[in-house]
Amino acid sequence: MAIKAVRGVHDILPADAPRWQRVEAVAREVFEAYGYKEIRPPIFERTELFARGIGEVTDIVQKEMYTFEDRTGESLTLRPEATASVLRAYVEHGLHVQPKPVRLYTIGPMFRYERPQAGRYRQFHQLNLEALGEVHPALDAEVIAVLMELFGRLGLADRLTLSLNSIGDGACRPAYRENLVAYLRQNAGELCGECRARTERNPLRVLDCKQPGCQPTLEKAPSILDWLCQGCAQHFSRVRDYLDAMDLAYRVTPRLVRGFDYYVRTTFELLTGELGAQNAVAGGGRYDGLVQLLEGPPDPGIGFAVGMERVVLLLPAAPAEAVPLALLIPLGEAALVRLLSVARGVRSRGLAVELGYGARKLRNELDRANRLKVPYVVIVGDGELQKGEALIRDMGSGAQRPVPLDRLEEALMAMKSGEPR
């Protein structure tokens, strides 16, 4: 039996790669236009980093992390998200001494043991952006603007809804949490088992439940916006003012929370109605205490993550793969030696060609050219070598013409640009 991929992971095949490459290229272009620099942290860290940063009572830490011991007995974890890793590097390498805000982004795989479904995998890929060291609400709005610019460049902004909320901070959230827990306990009989369990260990996450049976009860739950302290309320109001100034449409969603303990104040998500239950394609928020929690300075921060699998699902199918201009067919070893240098020469100038290796018959190589769908073939055998020429055949019309071997490379380059040959 052939070995297959592990359940919950997927191969990105050549036919799909152009869409992934487009997302990555557009992201780099947008992020760097806003002053963000790339950082590439490792894909595994000490388990303590995620337990402390994400929160020990979160579902991710308790149920979803890929954790193992190395040969020294140290507990390591494949990263389930990128923010903790980026902030660990920020502290470890002294990036916090740079002018603020420090703007960083990373692209790469994350790992969580979740139930696989459309758009959700156990190895998945994210774009992550972090802005560190600045508390001003204009930065919140600017980070959201970066996110919307990314999806605008991808042609997807009109198909997405920006949801916005504030979840308060340490000054006001404890009182809200107490009120929310009381409400959830009072209505426990109307909630699913997972919601009842979360009520005791992470009550804000109950608001994120997608079970239809829970929705009527959750819609009547207390709103965090009614419990914000003056500082959080003013911060949220100014974020909205700055978004309005940039003509960025959004919807205030009081039930919007994030899955990690480190979030405070501004939270946001980009939602789509085109992917079923996996309707969030990006999300983020402010995490002002996280750097200090990781033994760094008391620097605030804000960022977001974009689920690349879900973005790729929203993009149109990639155009047909580009085909090489020509298949170079050597008939024999001497012809192969001559065409190797021609192939190397045109490839170094950006022209894609295929090269045979001199061991197949001409008929078989022409069949291969048809399967490759190349518009031309170049044929060189012993006879052509004696004449110092090559035959270029148009695979559409069947017409062929001789070209001096010492001018073959230039002839191929001229064919690429459509110049007279």
C-alpha positions as MATLAB code, in Angstrom:
seq = 'MAIKAVRGVHDILPADAPRWQRVEAVAREVFEAYGYKEIRPPIFERTELFARGIGEVTDIVQKEMYTFEDRTGESLTLRPEATASVLRAYVEHGLHVQPKPVRLYTIGPMFRYERPQAGRYRQFHQLNLEALGEVHPALDAEVIAVLMELFGRLGLADRLTLSLNSIGDGACRPAYRENLVAYLRQNAGELCGECRARTERNPLRVLDCKQPGCQPTLEKAPSILDWLCQGCAQHFSRVRDYLDAMDLAYRVTPRLVRGFDYYVRTTFELLTGELGAQNAVAGGGRYDGLVQLLEGPPDPGIGFAVGMERVVLLLPAAPAEAVPLALLIPLGEAALVRLLSVARGVRSRGLAVELGYGARKLRNELDRANRLKVPYVVIVGDGELQKGEALIRDMGSGAQRPVPLDRLEEALMAMKSGEPR';
ca = [
       0.000    0.000    0.000;
       1.408    3.389   -0.993;
       2.271    5.814    1.819;
      -0.181    8.710    1.848;
      -0.111   12.128    3.492;
      -1.083   12.315    7.148;
      -4.745   13.102    7.794;
      -5.305   16.816    8.151;
      -2.433   17.994    5.945;
      -2.417   18.667    2.230;
      -0.073   18.963   -0.714;
       0.078   22.234   -2.627;
       0.393   20.929   -6.169;
       1.982   22.769   -9.119;
      -1.446   23.667  -10.534;
      -2.334   25.431   -7.264;
       1.037   27.078   -6.624;
       0.390   30.249   -8.713;
      -2.467   31.315   -6.420;
      -0.298   30.810   -3.337;
       2.561   32.697   -4.958;
       0.210   35.554   -5.819;
      -1.029   35.872   -2.223;
       2.533   35.855   -0.893;
       3.768   38.370   -3.473;
       0.891   40.790   -2.887;
       1.297   40.472    0.882;
       5.005   41.306    0.736;
       4.320   44.271   -1.528;
       1.566   45.685    0.709;
       3.283   45.022    4.023;
       6.571   46.551    2.926;
       4.789   49.628    1.517;
       3.606   50.249    5.076;
       7.118   49.804    6.482;
       6.913   46.199    7.734;
       9.999   43.980    7.593;
      10.042   40.204    7.298;
      11.102   37.992   10.214;
      11.379   34.188   10.004;
      11.124   32.542   13.428;
      11.523   28.754   13.801;
       8.516   26.458   13.475;
       8.994   24.938   16.929;
       9.606   26.584   20.274;
       9.736   25.720   23.939;
       6.244   24.683   25.034;
       6.346   27.235   27.832;
       6.279   30.064   25.306;
       2.832   29.125   24.001;
       1.433   28.041   27.362;
       2.359   31.405   28.834;
       1.606   33.556   25.792;
      -1.619   32.011   24.470;
      -3.023   31.021   27.867;
      -2.992   27.678   29.632;
      -6.814   27.423   29.769;
      -7.334   28.015   26.039;
      -8.510   25.210   23.767;
      -5.342   25.553   21.715;
      -2.998   24.872   24.629;
      -5.187   22.224   26.244;
      -6.271   20.299   23.152;
      -4.647   21.355   19.895;
      -0.886   21.746   20.219;
       1.609   19.298   18.738;
       3.948   18.868   21.709;
       6.863   16.444   22.051;
      10.032   15.909   24.048;
      13.396   16.087   22.360;
      16.293   13.784   23.232;
      17.212   15.863   26.266;
      13.673   15.637   27.641;
      12.843   19.277   26.890;
       9.221   19.899   25.929;
       8.908   21.493   22.493;
       5.839   22.485   20.475;
       5.217   23.079   16.786;
       3.982   26.645   16.653;
       0.163   26.911   16.688;
       0.373   30.639   15.904;
       3.081   33.159   15.105;
       2.664   36.105   17.474;
       4.309   34.469   20.490;
       7.306   33.427   18.368;
       7.708   36.882   16.851;
       7.532   38.533   20.268;
      10.019   36.062   21.729;
      12.450   37.055   18.948;
      11.616   40.737   19.525;
      12.692   40.424   23.156;
      15.598   38.008   22.674;
      17.326   40.003   19.931;
      16.724   43.460   21.393;
      14.476   44.663   18.589;
      12.590   46.714   21.170;
      15.354   49.344   21.149;
      14.528   50.277   17.554;
      12.318   53.310   16.764;
       8.671   52.559   17.600;
       6.503   51.130   16.337;
       8.601   48.172   15.256;
       6.820   46.659   12.251;
       7.290   42.949   11.498;
       5.624   40.289    9.371;
       6.090   36.579    8.812;
       4.729   33.978    6.396;
       4.700   30.269    7.045;
       3.109   27.081    8.400;
       1.342   26.647   11.756;
       0.180   23.430   13.414;
      -2.957   22.574   15.399;
      -4.657   19.264   16.049;
      -8.169   20.177   14.862;
     -10.939   18.357   13.029;
     -10.039   18.706    9.332;
     -12.611   20.372    7.075;
     -12.733   22.739    4.118;
     -10.272   25.557    4.746;
      -9.030   24.064    8.046;
      -6.015   21.778    8.244;
      -3.680   20.508   10.935;
      -0.793   22.082    9.094;
      -1.985   25.398    7.748;
      -0.365   28.594    6.563;
      -0.673   32.157    7.762;
       0.395   35.680    6.953;
       1.114   37.425   10.261;
       1.727   41.117   10.843;
       2.738   42.725   14.162;
       3.237   46.403   15.125;
       5.003   46.801   18.471;
       5.696   49.625   20.886;
       2.877   52.098   20.120;
      -0.453   52.435   21.948;
      -2.069   55.178   19.834;
      -5.469   54.143   18.408;
      -4.417   55.466   14.987;
      -2.063   52.488   14.783;
      -5.029   50.151   15.315;
      -6.798   51.780   12.390;
      -3.658   51.698   10.234;
      -3.126   47.972   10.885;
      -6.722   47.329    9.816;
      -6.071   49.478    6.730;
      -3.094   47.250    5.839;
      -5.359   44.212    6.046;
      -8.022   45.799    3.849;
      -5.396   46.951    1.347;
      -4.144   43.373    1.065;
      -7.584   42.036    0.231;
      -8.283   44.987   -2.048;
      -5.162   44.189   -4.099;
      -6.324   40.569   -4.301;
      -9.714   41.695   -5.610;
     -11.544   40.255   -2.593;
     -12.369   43.270   -0.394;
     -15.931   43.645   -1.729;
     -16.679   40.018   -0.822;
     -15.679   40.396    2.839;
     -17.127   42.082    5.924;
     -14.950   43.756    8.533;
     -16.232   43.132   12.064;
     -14.905   45.325   14.876;
     -15.140   45.215   18.655;
     -13.403   46.175   21.877;
     -13.016   43.553   24.601;
     -11.750   45.964   27.226;
      -8.679   45.434   29.374;
      -7.675   44.468   32.880;
      -9.509   47.461   34.319;
     -12.963   46.666   32.974;
     -13.064   43.114   31.656;
     -13.097   41.315   35.035;
     -16.439   42.910   35.950;
     -17.858   42.050   32.534;
     -16.579   38.501   32.799;
     -18.287   38.070   36.168;
     -21.570   39.355   34.746;
     -21.253   37.153   31.651;
     -20.525   34.022   33.702;
     -23.595   34.670   35.842;
     -25.744   34.966   32.717;
     -24.285   31.822   31.136;
     -24.773   29.784   34.290;
     -28.334   30.993   34.552;
     -28.989   29.867   30.972;
     -26.770   26.776   30.941;
     -29.663   24.536   29.939;
     -29.913   26.402   26.617;
     -26.233   25.942   25.762;
     -24.251   23.075   24.235;
     -21.835   21.006   26.322;
     -18.785   22.833   24.979;
     -20.274   26.196   25.943;
     -21.020   24.960   29.453;
     -17.423   23.790   29.827;
     -16.044   27.063   28.473;
     -18.225   29.026   30.894;
     -15.968   27.872   33.706;
     -12.558   27.991   32.032;
     -12.758   30.691   29.297;
     -16.190   32.362   29.258;
     -15.512   34.958   26.556;
     -14.957   32.113   24.093;
     -18.569   31.033   24.612;
     -19.569   34.091   22.586;
     -17.733   32.606   19.601;
     -19.832   29.418   19.527;
     -21.181   28.529   16.067;
     -23.837   26.022   17.212;
     -27.273   27.192   15.944;
     -28.970   26.060   19.128;
     -26.842   28.387   21.238;
     -27.375   31.516   19.158;
     -30.685   32.789   20.660;
     -29.190   32.678   24.159;
     -25.879   34.226   23.145;
     -27.574   37.044   21.263;
     -29.113   38.173   24.567;
     -25.847   37.920   26.499;
     -24.455   41.097   28.114;
     -22.484   43.298   25.715;
     -18.871   44.049   26.548;
     -19.375   47.526   25.087;
     -21.684   48.363   28.013;
     -18.897   47.555   30.474;
     -15.926   49.398   28.958;
     -14.017   51.729   31.245;
     -13.509   55.312   30.137;
     -10.034   54.628   28.713;
     -11.152   51.629   26.628;
     -14.311   53.397   25.451;
     -12.318   56.445   24.300;
      -9.727   54.245   22.573;
     -12.444   52.361   20.680;
     -14.210   55.584   19.702;
     -11.009   57.022   18.263;
     -10.233   53.821   16.344;
     -13.664   54.124   14.719;
     -13.055   57.809   13.940;
      -9.790   56.972   12.159;
     -11.410   54.147   10.179;
     -14.175   56.542    9.142;
     -11.540   59.074    8.062;
     -10.060   56.419    5.724;
     -13.529   55.453    4.405;
     -13.110   51.892    5.648;
     -16.483   50.224    6.184;
     -16.932   48.037    9.266;
     -19.607   46.534   11.470;
     -19.447   46.807   15.253;
     -19.946   43.276   16.602;
     -20.200   43.172   20.434;
     -19.913   39.363   20.499;
     -16.619   39.327   18.601;
     -13.853   37.811   20.721;
     -10.506   36.220   19.934;
      -9.267   32.774   20.917;
      -6.157   33.835   22.825;
      -5.953   35.250   26.349;
      -3.530   38.003   25.387;
      -5.986   40.213   23.478;
      -7.200   43.545   24.919;
      -9.223   46.439   23.539;
      -9.466   46.423   19.729;
     -10.359   43.129   18.070;
     -11.374   42.565   14.451;
     -12.147   39.875   11.896;
     -12.703   39.639    8.162;
     -15.641   37.376    7.377;
     -16.979   35.731    4.240;
     -20.224   33.921    3.531;
     -18.630   31.748    0.850;
     -16.796   29.116    2.910;
     -19.498   27.674    5.135;
     -18.639   27.358    8.816;
     -15.054   28.534    8.230;
     -16.194   32.109    7.650;
     -13.230   34.008    9.147;
     -10.365   34.560    6.718;
      -8.384   36.936    8.932;
      -8.465   38.279   12.447;
      -6.440   40.131   14.998;
      -6.336   42.740   17.690;
      -4.361   44.519   20.356;
      -2.249   42.648   22.922;
      -0.679   45.321   25.115;
       0.530   43.078   27.943;
       1.963   40.186   25.979;
       5.540   41.446   25.479;
       5.901   42.027   29.206;
       4.344   38.627   29.946;
       7.175   37.122   27.882;
       9.709   38.933   30.096;
      10.214   41.850   27.744;
       9.628   45.577   28.236;
       6.065   46.897   28.749;
       5.651   47.498   25.015;
       2.108   47.401   23.597;
       1.327   45.626   20.336;
      -1.291   44.936   17.733;
      -1.398   42.525   14.799;
      -3.376   40.139   12.662;
      -3.211   36.715   11.049;
      -4.550   35.740    7.624;
      -5.464   32.132    6.858;
      -3.865   31.513    3.483;
      -5.816   28.326    2.690;
      -9.079   30.237    2.990;
      -7.818   33.138    0.888;
      -6.701   30.752   -1.854;
     -10.172   29.139   -1.837;
     -11.689   32.568   -2.557;
      -9.370   33.338   -5.466;
     -10.297   32.344   -9.017;
      -8.638   29.290  -10.475;
      -5.112   29.881  -11.639;
      -4.679   30.444  -15.376;
      -3.352   27.610  -17.457;
       0.255   26.835  -16.694;
       2.779   28.520  -18.956;
       4.331   26.111  -21.427;
       7.920   26.152  -22.656;
       8.530   27.825  -26.008;
      10.243   24.781  -27.475;
      11.414   21.236  -26.919;
      15.017   20.831  -27.998;
      15.416   17.327  -29.469;
      18.971   15.977  -29.793;
      19.252   12.780  -31.823;
      22.386   11.268  -30.342;
      25.106   12.135  -27.864;
      26.950   14.676  -30.018;
      23.748   16.623  -30.645;
      22.943   16.529  -26.906;
      26.331   18.027  -26.061;
      25.685   20.864  -28.545;
      22.119   21.602  -27.366;
      23.025   21.561  -23.665;
      24.874   24.847  -24.086;
      22.022   26.353  -26.135;
      19.463   25.387  -23.494;
      21.598   26.827  -20.714;
      22.132   30.034  -22.642;
      18.454   30.802  -23.329;
      17.328   29.723  -19.848;
      19.823   32.149  -18.300;
      18.083   34.872  -20.339;
      14.647   33.963  -19.001;
      13.371   31.713  -21.795;
      11.756   28.426  -20.754;
      12.634   25.440  -22.947;
      12.577   21.685  -22.493;
      15.519   19.512  -23.478;
      15.543   15.885  -24.524;
      18.511   13.720  -23.660;
      19.255   12.059  -26.974;
      18.078    8.574  -26.054;
      14.568    8.589  -27.558;
      13.506    8.218  -31.168;
      12.266   11.321  -32.979;
       8.687    9.996  -33.097;
       8.636    9.567  -29.326;
      10.062   13.015  -28.756;
       7.431   14.572  -31.039;
       4.749   12.794  -29.034;
       6.267   14.278  -25.904;
       6.229   17.737  -27.511;
       2.502   17.347  -28.190;
       1.859   16.373  -24.575;
       3.876   19.380  -23.373;
       1.912   21.565  -25.828;
       5.045   23.401  -26.912;
       4.591   25.535  -30.031;
       7.986   24.592  -31.491;
      10.573   21.836  -31.520;
      14.229   22.107  -32.418;
      15.733   19.004  -34.022;
      19.448   18.332  -34.224;
      20.904   15.029  -35.448;
      24.167   13.923  -37.004;
      23.119   15.313  -40.383;
      22.293   18.716  -38.949;
      25.586   18.769  -37.053;
      27.517   18.146  -40.260;
      25.681   21.067  -41.884;
      26.124   23.281  -38.816;
      22.397   23.871  -38.496;
      19.248   22.978  -36.550;
      15.685   22.431  -37.754;
      12.928   24.486  -36.108;
       9.488   22.941  -36.580;
       6.207   24.775  -35.963;
       4.053   22.196  -34.197;
       0.876   23.891  -35.326;
       1.487   24.015  -39.066;
       4.194   21.371  -39.362;
       6.391   23.802  -41.292;
      10.064   23.678  -40.507;
      13.116   25.715  -41.417;
      16.876   25.425  -40.898;
      18.756   27.827  -38.634;
      22.557   27.997  -38.283;
      23.561   26.352  -35.004;
      25.702   29.328  -34.018;
      22.596   31.532  -34.338;
      20.114   29.140  -32.712;
      20.110   30.835  -29.320;
      19.361   34.239  -30.849;
      16.676   32.717  -33.078;
      14.913   31.252  -30.022;
      15.097   34.556  -28.149;
      13.637   36.341  -31.189;
      10.777   33.810  -31.267;
      10.060   34.579  -27.621;
       9.702   38.294  -28.292;
       7.797   37.793  -31.538;
      10.494   39.422  -33.657;
      10.966   38.434  -37.317;
      13.030   35.266  -37.543;
];
